[in-house]
Amino acid sequence: MQIYAINGSPRKKWNTGTILQNALDGAAESAPDVLTETINLYDYNYKGCISCFQCKRIGGPSYGKCAVKDDMGPILQNVLNADAVIFGSPIYFGEITGMMRCFLERLFFPCFVYDKNYSSIAPKKVHTAFVYTMNVNVDVMQKMGYPARLGLMEGFAHKLFGFKPRLQYVNDTYQFNDYSKYKMEVFSEADKAKQRELQFPVDCANARELGAALVADVKGEPDPFGIDADS
């Protein structure tokens, strides 16, 4: 069983990377046959969809797959043939990072057909999860409408791969090891440090459970933590 974590953060081992690694660890610990790999998007040279439509050209050599020749080619095919994928991104200006957005454009668009149902021609059904790390707390996240906004790409993943994605929000994240070095008067370093000490370990534990739940999804078993994803 192959599970990928797609890291859309430029900081590989900070909040998003840590949550993703915990999710992969939880998956690997839950079954002996699980293979895991993290793909750090900022390591690669690529761009978003260039609207060449070669993936839609009837009878063309790239029908159903992205024709752009860059670092993403092999990665896109590996992800499309995985058993489960965890997409992780920090939230910038209320959205996933630009690198993650570009990746999802390249991954999703070739697999949708422009028929009346926008049918999926993805090679297989894939279980997915989206994890988001953000500086704002839960109340601000809800007030700003983040879940609805982020849900658009989650909805495309659901339609494309056949399963409703699992979700995890990690709020009020600790941004620096030393806040005194930065102009950050709007935030309390003491409050952020307390959140990091008390809540972030809980977030990491939840990520491990998410990883194990994805393995159960792939195997068609009940969620070991009692919260089944809708299909």
NORURDA-V661481 format. One record per backbone hydrogen bond with DSSP energy under -1.0 kcal/mol. CO is the residue of the C=O (numbers start at 1). NH is the residue of the N-H. Records with the same first field share a line. If there is no record, write none. Layout:
CO=NH + NH
//
This chain:
1=35
2=83 + 84
3=37
4=86
5=39
6=88
7=41
11=14
14=18
15=19
16=20
17=21
18=22
19=23
20=24
21=25
22=26
23=27
24=28
25=29
31=34
35=3
37=5
39=7
40=43
41=44
45=71
53=56
55=64
57=60
60=63
62=65
70=73
72=76
73=77
74=78
75=79
76=80
77=81
79=82
83=127
84=4
85=129
86=6
87=131
88=8
89=133
92=95
95=92
97=101
98=102
99=103
100=104
101=105
102=106
103=107
104=108
105=109
108=111
109=112
111=121
113=115
115=118
119=113
127=85
128=166
129=87
130=168
131=89
132=170
133=91
134=173
136=172
137=141
138=142
139=143
140=144
141=146
142=145
145=149
146=150
147=151
149=152
150=154
151=155
152=156
153=157
154=158
155=159
156=160
157=161
158=162
166=130
168=132
170=134
178=181
179=182
182=184
184=187
188=192
189=193
190=194
191=195
192=196
193=197
194=198
195=199 + 200
199=203
200=204
201=205
202=206
203=207
204=208
205=209
206=210
207=211
208=212
209=213
210=214
211=215
212=216
213=217
214=218
215=219
216=221
223=226
230=164
//
